[in-house]
Amino acid sequence: MRRLFVADNSALSNSLGGPNPTLTTQALATRLAERIFQRYFGGTPWVTKESPTTSTDDRVTVAVRQRGL
């Protein structure tokens, strides 16, 4: 089917993401979104130009560390 894109864990046929493939799935989805944006909308890539950011607020990390989790 034209323009059908898979950006979830079903694209990982041999568990390359490890026991918790969340970050691998996020990276795959981000890369696919960038490629779609470039190809079909004439956009410029942004992933290679920016620094990676965390998906959680620093306050959450501090609170988790304080609880010893």
CHARMM-style PDB file with segment names, atoms N, HN, CA, C and O in Angstrom:
ATOM      1  N   MET     1       0.843  -1.151   0.000  1.00  0.00      PROA
ATOM      2  CA  MET     1       0.000   0.000   0.000  1.00  0.00      PROA
ATOM      3  C   MET     1       0.904   1.234   0.000  1.00  0.00      PROA
ATOM      4  O   MET     1       1.853   1.310   0.780  1.00  0.00      PROA
ATOM      5  N   ARG     2       0.615   2.176  -0.855  1.00  0.00      PROA
ATOM      6  HN  ARG     2      -0.156   2.114  -1.489  1.00  0.00      PROA
ATOM      7  CA  ARG     2       1.419   3.395  -0.937  1.00  0.00      PROA
ATOM      8  C   ARG     2       1.220   4.247   0.307  1.00  0.00      PROA
ATOM      9  O   ARG     2       0.117   4.374   0.840  1.00  0.00      PROA
ATOM     10  N   ARG     3       2.329   4.824   0.745  1.00  0.00      PROA
ATOM     11  HN  ARG     3       3.224   4.721   0.313  1.00  0.00      PROA
ATOM     12  CA  ARG     3       2.359   5.762   1.872  1.00  0.00      PROA
ATOM     13  C   ARG     3       1.802   5.175   3.172  1.00  0.00      PROA
ATOM     14  O   ARG     3       1.186   5.879   3.972  1.00  0.00      PROA
ATOM     15  N   LEU     4       2.024   3.901   3.362  1.00  0.00      PROA
ATOM     16  HN  LEU     4       2.524   3.329   2.712  1.00  0.00      PROA
ATOM     17  CA  LEU     4       1.712   3.258   4.633  1.00  0.00      PROA
ATOM     18  C   LEU     4       3.036   3.096   5.364  1.00  0.00      PROA
ATOM     19  O   LEU     4       3.943   2.434   4.859  1.00  0.00      PROA
ATOM     20  N   PHE     5       3.158   3.682   6.529  1.00  0.00      PROA
ATOM     21  HN  PHE     5       2.422   4.220   6.939  1.00  0.00      PROA
ATOM     22  CA  PHE     5       4.413   3.679   7.262  1.00  0.00      PROA
ATOM     23  C   PHE     5       4.221   3.013   8.621  1.00  0.00      PROA
ATOM     24  O   PHE     5       3.216   3.235   9.296  1.00  0.00      PROA
ATOM     25  N   VAL     6       5.189   2.200   9.009  1.00  0.00      PROA
ATOM     26  HN  VAL     6       6.005   2.020   8.461  1.00  0.00      PROA
ATOM     27  CA  VAL     6       5.146   1.518  10.295  1.00  0.00      PROA
ATOM     28  C   VAL     6       6.203   2.143  11.193  1.00  0.00      PROA
ATOM     29  O   VAL     6       7.385   2.164  10.850  1.00  0.00      PROA
ATOM     30  N   ALA     7       5.779   2.647  12.334  1.00  0.00      PROA
ATOM     31  HN  ALA     7       4.819   2.631  12.613  1.00  0.00      PROA
ATOM     32  CA  ALA     7       6.717   3.283  13.261  1.00  0.00      PROA
ATOM     33  C   ALA     7       6.435   2.832  14.690  1.00  0.00      PROA
ATOM     34  O   ALA     7       6.426   3.639  15.619  1.00  0.00      PROA
ATOM     35  N   ASP     8       6.207   1.544  14.849  1.00  0.00      PROA
ATOM     36  HN  ASP     8       6.214   0.889  14.095  1.00  0.00      PROA
ATOM     37  CA  ASP     8       5.994   1.017  16.192  1.00  0.00      PROA
ATOM     38  C   ASP     8       6.857  -0.231  16.376  1.00  0.00      PROA
ATOM     39  O   ASP     8       7.710  -0.523  15.538  1.00  0.00      PROA
ATOM     40  N   ASN     9       6.647  -0.943  17.432  1.00  0.00      PROA
ATOM     41  HN  ASN     9       5.954  -0.706  18.113  1.00  0.00      PROA
ATOM     42  CA  ASN     9       7.501  -2.094  17.738  1.00  0.00      PROA
ATOM     43  C   ASN     9       7.375  -3.228  16.733  1.00  0.00      PROA
ATOM     44  O   ASN     9       8.241  -4.101  16.696  1.00  0.00      PROA
ATOM     45  N   SER    10       6.346  -3.245  15.934  1.00  0.00      PROA
ATOM     46  HN  SER    10       5.642  -2.535  15.964  1.00  0.00      PROA
ATOM     47  CA  SER    10       6.216  -4.324  14.947  1.00  0.00      PROA
ATOM     48  C   SER    10       7.301  -4.231  13.882  1.00  0.00      PROA
ATOM     49  O   SER    10       7.541  -5.199  13.161  1.00  0.00      PROA
ATOM     50  N   ALA    11       7.960  -3.082  13.773  1.00  0.00      PROA
ATOM     51  HN  ALA    11       7.765  -2.296  14.359  1.00  0.00      PROA
ATOM     52  CA  ALA    11       9.057  -2.939  12.818  1.00  0.00      PROA
ATOM     53  C   ALA    11      10.338  -3.601  13.324  1.00  0.00      PROA
ATOM     54  O   ALA    11      11.280  -3.786  12.554  1.00  0.00      PROA
ATOM     55  N   LEU    12      10.384  -3.960  14.604  1.00  0.00      PROA
ATOM     56  HN  LEU    12       9.618  -3.810  15.230  1.00  0.00      PROA
ATOM     57  CA  LEU    12      11.561  -4.602  15.192  1.00  0.00      PROA
ATOM     58  C   LEU    12      11.348  -6.115  15.176  1.00  0.00      PROA
ATOM     59  O   LEU    12      10.808  -6.689  16.121  1.00  0.00      PROA
ATOM     60  N   SER    13      11.771  -6.730  14.118  1.00  0.00      PROA
ATOM     61  HN  SER    13      12.210  -6.263  13.350  1.00  0.00      PROA
ATOM     62  CA  SER    13      11.475  -8.154  13.932  1.00  0.00      PROA
ATOM     63  C   SER    13      12.262  -9.081  14.855  1.00  0.00      PROA
ATOM     64  O   SER    13      11.830 -10.205  15.109  1.00  0.00      PROA
ATOM     65  N   ASN    14      13.402  -8.632  15.358  1.00  0.00      PROA
ATOM     66  HN  ASN    14      13.753  -7.719  15.152  1.00  0.00      PROA
ATOM     67  CA  ASN    14      14.214  -9.541  16.174  1.00  0.00      PROA
ATOM     68  C   ASN    14      14.588  -8.937  17.521  1.00  0.00      PROA
ATOM     69  O   ASN    14      15.659  -9.234  18.052  1.00  0.00      PROA
ATOM     70  N   SER    15      13.739  -8.108  18.073  1.00  0.00      PROA
ATOM     71  HN  SER    15      12.870  -7.867  17.642  1.00  0.00      PROA
ATOM     72  CA  SER    15      13.918  -7.536  19.414  1.00  0.00      PROA
ATOM     73  C   SER    15      15.209  -6.757  19.561  1.00  0.00      PROA
ATOM     74  O   SER    15      15.863  -6.854  20.599  1.00  0.00      PROA
ATOM     75  N   LEU    16      15.597  -5.990  18.557  1.00  0.00      PROA
ATOM     76  HN  LEU    16      15.065  -5.911  17.714  1.00  0.00      PROA
ATOM     77  CA  LEU    16      16.816  -5.189  18.637  1.00  0.00      PROA
ATOM     78  C   LEU    16      16.749  -4.122  19.717  1.00  0.00      PROA
ATOM     79  O   LEU    16      17.786  -3.622  20.153  1.00  0.00      PROA
ATOM     80  N   GLY    17      15.561  -3.768  20.152  1.00  0.00      PROA
ATOM     81  HN  GLY    17      14.718  -4.175  19.798  1.00  0.00      PROA
ATOM     82  CA  GLY    17      15.419  -2.725  21.154  1.00  0.00      PROA
ATOM     83  C   GLY    17      15.751  -3.185  22.557  1.00  0.00      PROA
ATOM     84  O   GLY    17      15.819  -2.358  23.467  1.00  0.00      PROA
ATOM     85  N   GLY    18      15.958  -4.457  22.764  1.00  0.00      PROA
ATOM     86  HN  GLY    18      15.904  -5.129  22.025  1.00  0.00      PROA
ATOM     87  CA  GLY    18      16.264  -4.972  24.088  1.00  0.00      PROA
ATOM     88  C   GLY    18      14.997  -5.237  24.879  1.00  0.00      PROA
ATOM     89  O   GLY    18      13.904  -5.255  24.313  1.00  0.00      PROA
ATOM     90  N   PRO    19      15.135  -5.444  26.197  1.00  0.00      PROA
ATOM     91  CA  PRO    19      13.977  -5.789  27.013  1.00  0.00      PROA
ATOM     92  C   PRO    19      12.959  -4.656  27.115  1.00  0.00      PROA
ATOM     93  O   PRO    19      11.768  -4.918  27.279  1.00  0.00      PROA
ATOM     94  N   ASN    20      13.403  -3.412  27.022  1.00  0.00      PROA
ATOM     95  HN  ASN    20      14.371  -3.199  26.889  1.00  0.00      PROA
ATOM     96  CA  ASN    20      12.501  -2.271  27.056  1.00  0.00      PROA
ATOM     97  C   ASN    20      12.808  -1.396  25.840  1.00  0.00      PROA
ATOM     98  O   ASN    20      13.655  -0.506  25.917  1.00  0.00      PROA
ATOM     99  N   PRO    21      12.133  -1.639  24.730  1.00  0.00      PROA
ATOM    100  CA  PRO    21      12.486  -0.959  23.480  1.00  0.00      PROA
ATOM    101  C   PRO    21      11.875   0.433  23.310  1.00  0.00      PROA
ATOM    102  O   PRO    21      11.762   0.915  22.183  1.00  0.00      PROA
ATOM    103  N   THR    22      11.481   1.085  24.400  1.00  0.00      PROA
ATOM    104  HN  THR    22      11.572   0.694  25.316  1.00  0.00      PROA
ATOM    105  CA  THR    22      10.812   2.375  24.294  1.00  0.00      PROA
ATOM    106  C   THR    22      11.647   3.403  23.546  1.00  0.00      PROA
ATOM    107  O   THR    22      11.149   4.049  22.624  1.00  0.00      PROA
ATOM    108  N   LEU    23      12.909   3.565  23.929  1.00  0.00      PROA
ATOM    109  HN  LEU    23      13.314   3.040  24.678  1.00  0.00      PROA
ATOM    110  CA  LEU    23      13.748   4.568  23.268  1.00  0.00      PROA
ATOM    111  C   LEU    23      14.011   4.213  21.807  1.00  0.00      PROA
ATOM    112  O   LEU    23      14.074   5.096  20.951  1.00  0.00      PROA
ATOM    113  N   THR    24      14.164   2.922  21.525  1.00  0.00      PROA
ATOM    114  HN  THR    24      14.113   2.205  22.220  1.00  0.00      PROA
ATOM    115  CA  THR    24      14.355   2.484  20.144  1.00  0.00      PROA
ATOM    116  C   THR    24      13.120   2.819  19.318  1.00  0.00      PROA
ATOM    117  O   THR    24      13.238   3.287  18.185  1.00  0.00      PROA
ATOM    118  N   THR    25      11.947   2.585  19.874  1.00  0.00      PROA
ATOM    119  HN  THR    25      11.852   2.205  20.794  1.00  0.00      PROA
ATOM    120  CA  THR    25      10.707   2.889  19.180  1.00  0.00      PROA
ATOM    121  C   THR    25      10.558   4.385  18.953  1.00  0.00      PROA
ATOM    122  O   THR    25      10.134   4.809  17.878  1.00  0.00      PROA
ATOM    123  N   GLN    26      10.901   5.186  19.952  1.00  0.00      PROA
ATOM    124  HN  GLN    26      11.245   4.842  20.826  1.00  0.00      PROA
ATOM    125  CA  GLN    26      10.836   6.643  19.809  1.00  0.00      PROA
ATOM    126  C   GLN    26      11.791   7.121  18.725  1.00  0.00      PROA
ATOM    127  O   GLN    26      11.441   7.989  17.925  1.00  0.00      PROA
ATOM    128  N   ALA    27      12.990   6.561  18.696  1.00  0.00      PROA
ATOM    129  HN  ALA    27      13.274   5.856  19.346  1.00  0.00      PROA
ATOM    130  CA  ALA    27      13.970   6.951  17.674  1.00  0.00      PROA
ATOM    131  C   ALA    27      13.478   6.569  16.283  1.00  0.00      PROA
ATOM    132  O   ALA    27      13.619   7.346  15.338  1.00  0.00      PROA
ATOM    133  N   LEU    28      12.905   5.384  16.154  1.00  0.00      PROA
ATOM    134  HN  LEU    28      12.791   4.753  16.922  1.00  0.00      PROA
ATOM    135  CA  LEU    28      12.374   4.933  14.874  1.00  0.00      PROA
ATOM    136  C   LEU    28      11.248   5.843  14.402  1.00  0.00      PROA
ATOM    137  O   LEU    28      11.222   6.244  13.238  1.00  0.00      PROA
ATOM    138  N   ALA    29      10.324   6.171  15.287  1.00  0.00      PROA
ATOM    139  HN  ALA    29      10.345   5.846  16.232  1.00  0.00      PROA
ATOM    140  CA  ALA    29       9.200   7.040  14.929  1.00  0.00      PROA
ATOM    141  C   ALA    29       9.668   8.442  14.555  1.00  0.00      PROA
ATOM    142  O   ALA    29       9.143   9.046  13.620  1.00  0.00      PROA
ATOM    143  N   THR    30      10.655   8.961  15.282  1.00  0.00      PROA
ATOM    144  HN  THR    30      11.082   8.471  16.042  1.00  0.00      PROA
ATOM    145  CA  THR    30      11.179  10.296  14.986  1.00  0.00      PROA
ATOM    146  C   THR    30      11.863  10.321  13.632  1.00  0.00      PROA
ATOM    147  O   THR    30      11.679  11.251  12.847  1.00  0.00      PROA
ATOM    148  N   ARG    31      12.655   9.293  13.367  1.00  0.00      PROA
ATOM    149  HN  ARG    31      12.805   8.538  14.006  1.00  0.00      PROA
ATOM    150  CA  ARG    31      13.352   9.242  12.074  1.00  0.00      PROA
ATOM    151  C   ARG    31      12.361   9.124  10.919  1.00  0.00      PROA
ATOM    152  O   ARG    31      12.513   9.785   9.892  1.00  0.00      PROA
ATOM    153  N   LEU    32      11.348   8.281  11.092  1.00  0.00      PROA
ATOM    154  HN  LEU    32      11.224   7.744  11.926  1.00  0.00      PROA
ATOM    155  CA  LEU    32      10.346   8.129  10.049  1.00  0.00      PROA
ATOM    156  C   LEU    32       9.580   9.426   9.830  1.00  0.00      PROA
ATOM    157  O   LEU    32       9.329   9.808   8.687  1.00  0.00      PROA
ATOM    158  N   ALA    33       9.206  10.106  10.907  1.00  0.00      PROA
ATOM    159  HN  ALA    33       9.410   9.796  11.835  1.00  0.00      PROA
ATOM    160  CA  ALA    33       8.491  11.381  10.778  1.00  0.00      PROA
ATOM    161  C   ALA    33       9.332  12.398  10.019  1.00  0.00      PROA
ATOM    162  O   ALA    33       8.817  13.143   9.185  1.00  0.00      PROA
ATOM    163  N   GLU    34      10.621  12.423  10.310  1.00  0.00      PROA
ATOM    164  HN  GLU    34      11.039  11.817  10.987  1.00  0.00      PROA
ATOM    165  CA  GLU    34      11.514  13.347   9.616  1.00  0.00      PROA
ATOM    166  C   GLU    34      11.595  13.014   8.127  1.00  0.00      PROA
ATOM    167  O   GLU    34      11.544  13.909   7.283  1.00  0.00      PROA
ATOM    168  N   ARG    35      11.720  11.749   7.813  1.00  0.00      PROA
ATOM    169  HN  ARG    35      11.761  11.021   8.498  1.00  0.00      PROA
ATOM    170  CA  ARG    35      11.810  11.341   6.410  1.00  0.00      PROA
ATOM    171  C   ARG    35      10.518  11.644   5.649  1.00  0.00      PROA
ATOM    172  O   ARG    35      10.565  12.089   4.502  1.00  0.00      PROA
ATOM    173  N   ILE    36       9.375  11.407   6.275  1.00  0.00      PROA
ATOM    174  HN  ILE    36       9.337  11.045   7.207  1.00  0.00      PROA
ATOM    175  CA  ILE    36       8.096  11.737   5.637  1.00  0.00      PROA
ATOM    176  C   ILE    36       8.009  13.238   5.393  1.00  0.00      PROA
ATOM    177  O   ILE    36       7.603  13.683   4.319  1.00  0.00      PROA
ATOM    178  N   PHE    37       8.395  14.006   6.396  1.00  0.00      PROA
ATOM    179  HN  PHE    37       8.725  13.644   7.268  1.00  0.00      PROA
ATOM    180  CA  PHE    37       8.366  15.469   6.290  1.00  0.00      PROA
ATOM    181  C   PHE    37       9.253  15.949   5.147  1.00  0.00      PROA
ATOM    182  O   PHE    37       8.868  16.843   4.393  1.00  0.00      PROA
ATOM    183  N   GLN    38      10.432  15.360   5.019  1.00  0.00      PROA
ATOM    184  HN  GLN    38      10.744  14.634   5.632  1.00  0.00      PROA
ATOM    185  CA  GLN    38      11.346  15.733   3.935  1.00  0.00      PROA
ATOM    186  C   GLN    38      10.790  15.347   2.570  1.00  0.00      PROA
ATOM    187  O   GLN    38      10.760  16.160   1.647  1.00  0.00      PROA
ATOM    188  N   ARG    39      10.357  14.117   2.455  1.00  0.00      PROA
ATOM    189  HN  ARG    39      10.381  13.456   3.205  1.00  0.00      PROA
ATOM    190  CA  ARG    39       9.977  13.585   1.146  1.00  0.00      PROA
ATOM    191  C   ARG    39       8.666  14.149   0.600  1.00  0.00      PROA
ATOM    192  O   ARG    39       8.581  14.503  -0.576  1.00  0.00      PROA
ATOM    193  N   TYR    40       7.657  14.232   1.448  1.00  0.00      PROA
ATOM    194  HN  TYR    40       7.727  13.945   2.403  1.00  0.00      PROA
ATOM    195  CA  TYR    40       6.339  14.601   0.960  1.00  0.00      PROA
ATOM    196  C   TYR    40       5.964  16.064   1.186  1.00  0.00      PROA
ATOM    197  O   TYR    40       5.025  16.569   0.572  1.00  0.00      PROA
ATOM    198  N   PHE    41       6.700  16.743   2.066  1.00  0.00      PROA
ATOM    199  HN  PHE    41       7.463  16.333   2.565  1.00  0.00      PROA
ATOM    200  CA  PHE    41       6.359  18.128   2.359  1.00  0.00      PROA
ATOM    201  C   PHE    41       7.505  19.095   2.100  1.00  0.00      PROA
ATOM    202  O   PHE    41       7.377  20.291   2.363  1.00  0.00      PROA
ATOM    203  N   GLY    42       8.620  18.592   1.590  1.00  0.00      PROA
ATOM    204  HN  GLY    42       8.724  17.621   1.376  1.00  0.00      PROA
ATOM    205  CA  GLY    42       9.748  19.452   1.243  1.00  0.00      PROA
ATOM    206  C   GLY    42      10.439  20.096   2.430  1.00  0.00      PROA
ATOM    207  O   GLY    42      11.093  21.129   2.283  1.00  0.00      PROA
ATOM    208  N   GLY    43      10.302  19.500   3.594  1.00  0.00      PROA
ATOM    209  HN  GLY    43       9.771  18.661   3.713  1.00  0.00      PROA
ATOM    210  CA  GLY    43      10.921  20.046   4.797  1.00  0.00      PROA
ATOM    211  C   GLY    43      12.399  19.731   4.887  1.00  0.00      PROA
ATOM    212  O   GLY    43      12.909  18.885   4.152  1.00  0.00      PROA
ATOM    213  N   THR    44      13.077  20.405   5.779  1.00  0.00      PROA
ATOM    214  HN  THR    44      12.663  21.092   6.376  1.00  0.00      PROA
ATOM    215  CA  THR    44      14.493  20.139   6.013  1.00  0.00      PROA
ATOM    216  C   THR    44      14.643  19.308   7.278  1.00  0.00      PROA
ATOM    217  O   THR    44      13.856  19.458   8.212  1.00  0.00      PROA
ATOM    218  N   PRO    45      15.648  18.431   7.321  1.00  0.00      PROA
ATOM    219  CA  PRO    45      15.820  17.574   8.500  1.00  0.00      PROA
ATOM    220  C   PRO    45      16.151  18.390   9.737  1.00  0.00      PROA
ATOM    221  O   PRO    45      16.829  19.413   9.656  1.00  0.00      PROA
ATOM    222  N   TRP    46      15.668  17.930  10.875  1.00  0.00      PROA
ATOM    223  HN  TRP    46      15.117  17.098  10.940  1.00  0.00      PROA
ATOM    224  CA  TRP    46      15.936  18.635  12.123  1.00  0.00      PROA
ATOM    225  C   TRP    46      16.670  17.779  13.141  1.00  0.00      PROA
ATOM    226  O   TRP    46      17.306  18.315  14.048  1.00  0.00      PROA
ATOM    227  N   VAL    47      16.598  16.473  13.013  1.00  0.00      PROA
ATOM    228  HN  VAL    47      16.081  16.037  12.276  1.00  0.00      PROA
ATOM    229  CA  VAL    47      17.198  15.582  14.007  1.00  0.00      PROA
ATOM    230  C   VAL    47      18.708  15.739  14.044  1.00  0.00      PROA
ATOM    231  O   VAL    47      19.295  15.720  15.126  1.00  0.00      PROA
ATOM    232  N   THR    48      19.346  15.890  12.911  1.00  0.00      PROA
ATOM    233  HN  THR    48      18.869  15.905  12.032  1.00  0.00      PROA
ATOM    234  CA  THR    48      20.802  15.976  12.884  1.00  0.00      PROA
ATOM    235  C   THR    48      21.317  17.350  13.301  1.00  0.00      PROA
ATOM    236  O   THR    48      22.522  17.530  13.477  1.00  0.00      PROA
ATOM    237  N   LYS    49      20.432  18.303  13.458  1.00  0.00      PROA
ATOM    238  HN  LYS    49      19.453  18.157  13.315  1.00  0.00      PROA
ATOM    239  CA  LYS    49      20.857  19.660  13.778  1.00  0.00      PROA
ATOM    240  C   LYS    49      20.689  20.018  15.251  1.00  0.00      PROA
ATOM    241  O   LYS    49      21.312  20.968  15.725  1.00  0.00      PROA
ATOM    242  N   GLU    50      19.874  19.287  15.971  1.00  0.00      PROA
ATOM    243  HN  GLU    50      19.368  18.515  15.587  1.00  0.00      PROA
ATOM    244  CA  GLU    50      19.581  19.637  17.354  1.00  0.00      PROA
ATOM    245  C   GLU    50      20.145  18.591  18.308  1.00  0.00      PROA
ATOM    246  O   GLU    50      20.367  17.440  17.932  1.00  0.00      PROA
ATOM    247  N   SER    51      20.369  19.009  19.534  1.00  0.00      PROA
ATOM    248  HN  SER    51      20.189  19.944  19.840  1.00  0.00      PROA
ATOM    249  CA  SER    51      20.816  18.078  20.562  1.00  0.00      PROA
ATOM    250  C   SER    51      19.646  17.228  21.027  1.00  0.00      PROA
ATOM    251  O   SER    51      18.503  17.685  21.012  1.00  0.00      PROA
ATOM    252  N   PRO    52      19.916  16.007  21.436  1.00  0.00      PROA
ATOM    253  CA  PRO    52      18.829  15.185  21.967  1.00  0.00      PROA
ATOM    254  C   PRO    52      18.287  15.781  23.255  1.00  0.00      PROA
ATOM    255  O   PRO    52      19.027  16.404  24.016  1.00  0.00      PROA
ATOM    256  N   THR    53      17.019  15.596  23.496  1.00  0.00      PROA
ATOM    257  HN  THR    53      16.417  15.090  22.877  1.00  0.00      PROA
ATOM    258  CA  THR    53      16.408  16.074  24.731  1.00  0.00      PROA
ATOM    259  C   THR    53      15.809  14.898  25.471  1.00  0.00      PROA
ATOM    260  O   THR    53      15.443  13.890  24.867  1.00  0.00      PROA
ATOM    261  N   THR    54      15.711  15.030  26.764  1.00  0.00      PROA
ATOM    262  HN  THR    54      16.008  15.849  27.255  1.00  0.00      PROA
ATOM    263  CA  THR    54      15.113  13.971  27.559  1.00  0.00      PROA
ATOM    264  C   THR    54      13.607  14.055  27.440  1.00  0.00      PROA
ATOM    265  O   THR    54      13.053  15.127  27.195  1.00  0.00      PROA
ATOM    266  N   SER    55      12.949  12.933  27.611  1.00  0.00      PROA
ATOM    267  HN  SER    55      13.398  12.062  27.810  1.00  0.00      PROA
ATOM    268  CA  SER    55      11.498  12.909  27.509  1.00  0.00      PROA
ATOM    269  C   SER    55      10.829  13.187  28.847  1.00  0.00      PROA
ATOM    270  O   SER    55       9.604  13.294  28.916  1.00  0.00      PROA
ATOM    271  N   THR    56      11.616  13.305  29.910  1.00  0.00      PROA
ATOM    272  HN  THR    56      12.611  13.218  29.854  1.00  0.00      PROA
ATOM    273  CA  THR    56      11.047  13.610  31.216  1.00  0.00      PROA
ATOM    274  C   THR    56      11.638  14.910  31.751  1.00  0.00      PROA
ATOM    275  O   THR    56      12.770  15.276  31.437  1.00  0.00      PROA
ATOM    276  N   ASP    57      10.867  15.575  32.541  1.00  0.00      PROA
ATOM    277  HN  ASP    57       9.946  15.278  32.796  1.00  0.00      PROA
ATOM    278  CA  ASP    57      11.293  16.811  33.172  1.00  0.00      PROA
ATOM    279  C   ASP    57      12.343  16.483  34.241  1.00  0.00      PROA
ATOM    280  O   ASP    57      12.251  15.450  34.904  1.00  0.00      PROA
ATOM    281  N   ASP    58      13.332  17.357  34.406  1.00  0.00      PROA
ATOM    282  HN  ASP    58      13.406  18.196  33.868  1.00  0.00      PROA
ATOM    283  CA  ASP    58      14.380  17.129  35.407  1.00  0.00      PROA
ATOM    284  C   ASP    58      13.809  16.980  36.811  1.00  0.00      PROA
ATOM    285  O   ASP    58      14.386  16.274  37.638  1.00  0.00      PROA
ATOM    286  N   ARG    59      12.688  17.632  37.090  1.00  0.00      PROA
ATOM    287  HN  ARG    59      12.220  18.205  36.418  1.00  0.00      PROA
ATOM    288  CA  ARG    59      12.070  17.518  38.421  1.00  0.00      PROA
ATOM    289  C   ARG    59      11.604  16.094  38.696  1.00  0.00      PROA
ATOM    290  O   ARG    59      11.628  15.639  39.840  1.00  0.00      PROA
ATOM    291  N   VAL    60      11.182  15.391  37.650  1.00  0.00      PROA
ATOM    292  HN  VAL    60      11.163  15.760  36.720  1.00  0.00      PROA
ATOM    293  CA  VAL    60      10.762  14.001  37.816  1.00  0.00      PROA
ATOM    294  C   VAL    60      11.960  13.141  38.177  1.00  0.00      PROA
ATOM    295  O   VAL    60      11.875  12.296  39.069  1.00  0.00      PROA
ATOM    296  N   THR    61      13.071  13.350  37.494  1.00  0.00      PROA
ATOM    297  HN  THR    61      13.140  14.037  36.770  1.00  0.00      PROA
ATOM    298  CA  THR    61      14.285  12.590  37.787  1.00  0.00      PROA
ATOM    299  C   THR    61      14.732  12.811  39.225  1.00  0.00      PROA
ATOM    300  O   THR    61      15.079  11.852  39.913  1.00  0.00      PROA
ATOM    301  N   VAL    62      14.730  14.054  39.690  1.00  0.00      PROA
ATOM    302  HN  VAL    62      14.449  14.834  39.130  1.00  0.00      PROA
ATOM    303  CA  VAL    62      15.125  14.368  41.067  1.00  0.00      PROA
ATOM    304  C   VAL    62      14.190  13.683  42.058  1.00  0.00      PROA
ATOM    305  O   VAL    62      14.652  13.118  43.050  1.00  0.00      PROA
ATOM    306  N   ALA    63      12.893  13.726  41.808  1.00  0.00      PROA
ATOM    307  HN  ALA    63      12.518  14.185  41.003  1.00  0.00      PROA
ATOM    308  CA  ALA    63      11.930  13.105  42.716  1.00  0.00      PROA
ATOM    309  C   ALA    63      12.123  11.589  42.780  1.00  0.00      PROA
ATOM    310  O   ALA    63      12.016  11.000  43.856  1.00  0.00      PROA
ATOM    311  N   VAL    64      12.401  10.965  41.658  1.00  0.00      PROA
ATOM    312  HN  VAL    64      12.488  11.444  40.785  1.00  0.00      PROA
ATOM    313  CA  VAL    64      12.627   9.516  41.632  1.00  0.00      PROA
ATOM    314  C   VAL    64      13.871   9.165  42.410  1.00  0.00      PROA
ATOM    315  O   VAL    64      13.877   8.196  43.170  1.00  0.00      PROA
ATOM    316  N   ARG    65      14.931   9.945  42.230  1.00  0.00      PROA
ATOM    317  HN  ARG    65      14.926  10.732  41.613  1.00  0.00      PROA
ATOM    318  CA  ARG    65      16.181   9.687  42.965  1.00  0.00      PROA
ATOM    319  C   ARG    65      15.987   9.862  44.471  1.00  0.00      PROA
ATOM    320  O   ARG    65      16.547   9.102  45.262  1.00  0.00      PROA
ATOM    321  N   GLN    66      15.216  10.836  44.860  1.00  0.00      PROA
ATOM    322  HN  GLN    66      14.762  11.453  44.217  1.00  0.00      PROA
ATOM    323  CA  GLN    66      14.974  11.075  46.284  1.00  0.00      PROA
ATOM    324  C   GLN    66      14.220   9.913  46.920  1.00  0.00      PROA
ATOM    325  O   GLN    66      14.420   9.619  48.098  1.00  0.00      PROA
ATOM    326  N   ARG    67      13.370   9.262  46.167  1.00  0.00      PROA
ATOM    327  HN  ARG    67      13.207   9.501  45.210  1.00  0.00      PROA
ATOM    328  CA  ARG    67      12.596   8.144  46.690  1.00  0.00      PROA
ATOM    329  C   ARG    67      13.377   6.835  46.642  1.00  0.00      PROA
ATOM    330  O   ARG    67      12.947   5.822  47.194  1.00  0.00      PROA
ATOM    331  N   GLY    68      14.526   6.869  45.977  1.00  0.00      PROA
ATOM    332  HN  GLY    68      14.876   7.692  45.529  1.00  0.00      PROA
ATOM    333  CA  GLY    68      15.351   5.676  45.898  1.00  0.00      PROA
ATOM    334  C   GLY    68      14.817   4.614  44.953  1.00  0.00      PROA
ATOM    335  O   GLY    68      15.103   3.428  45.117  1.00  0.00      PROA
ATOM    336  N   LEU    69      14.049   5.037  43.972  1.00  0.00      PROA
ATOM    337  HN  LEU    69      13.817   6.001  43.840  1.00  0.00      PROA
ATOM    338  CA  LEU    69      13.466   4.063  43.026  1.00  0.00      PROA
ATOM    339  C   LEU    69      14.429   3.746  41.910  1.00  0.00      PROA
ATOM    340  OT1 LEU    69      14.109   2.950  41.027  1.00  0.00      PROA
TER     341      LEU     69
END
